[in-house]
Amino acid sequence: MSAILDIRALTRTHGQGEQAVHALRGVDLSVEAGELVAVMGPSGSGKSTLLTCAGGLDRPTSGEVLVDGNDLTKLDRNGLAALRRRRIGYVFQDFNLIPALTAAENVALPLELDGARARTARRHAVTALQEVGIDDLADRFPDDMSGGQRQRVAIARAIVGERRLLLADEPTGALDSETGEAVLQLLRDRCDHHGIAGVLVTHDARHAAWADRVVYLRDGCLIGQSGPLPDADALLQEAGQ
């Protein structure tokens, strides 16, 4: 297998001098095609910063971030936006759907922004909605859906087109446990059956059990890694969590 995400010596510092906050300190992480990696750690450990840098939403202070062979740190603003639309899917805890757009329109939006015709974009959007089991809700607005349905729309938007990297930041945080498990199953299936590389930020060791590997951050440093449960529980206990 080849690494879809390859992070090398990643550093992210906010501010300067005595006020500087070192969110990430020389982190190395590779995620292969078909692999789901969970990222765990206490609040302020750098989990979300790692994800935003991996997804091109934030630029690192130093180091390299390669997605499907493209170094995000060397792309200009337009090149970075194009890569995000075509290769990177992002799933947020609060869904980040546009209320005035239907499910299909939300999912089709990245394709249309990338120049696809509306009819073509909708066709791909409905296919993505079908893959997450809610194509019957294509013309429904987010406010008329349950939390689980909205998160499935968000996942469909993240996988539409030819995405190679799927990043999920606490995607089950706003969901009940049963619905959250269904969302994690969707993420797992995308990696298993479509060869997508996935990174899941979670605070719950039970959710890490869906991953092939767990990496643990503390104070911006990667302090260890393991397989899923029960090893993830042991790692948390060793870290005093």
Number of C-alpha atoms within 10 A of each C-alpha: 9 12 18 24 26 20 22 16 15 22 23 23 15 13 10 9 7 6 8 10 13 18 21 26 20 15 19 16 17 17 22 20 20 24 23 27 27 29 26 25 23 16 12 13 20 23 27 18 20 24 20 16 21 26 25 21 14 15 18 24 16 16 17 23 27 19 25 20 12 16 16 23 18 12 14 10 10 9 11 18 16 16 19 20 21 19 21 26 26 25 24 18 15 17 20 13 21 14 12 11 15 20 31 26 23 23 29 27 21 22 21 17 13 14 10 14 12 13 11 12 24 21 13 18 29 24 19 25 26 15 17 23 15 18 19 11 19 20 13 15 19 22 13 12 14 11 19 19 19 21 28 25 31 26 28 31 27 26 29 26 22 13 21 22 29 24 25 23 20 18 24 27 15 15 17 11 11 10 17 19 16 15 21 20 12 18 26 21 16 21 21 15 9 14 18 28 29 28 25 26 23 22 17 16 21 15 19 28 20 21 23 17 21 26 21 22 22 20 17 25 20 22 14 12 18 17 19 21 19 13 17 24 19 14 21 15 10 9 14 7 10
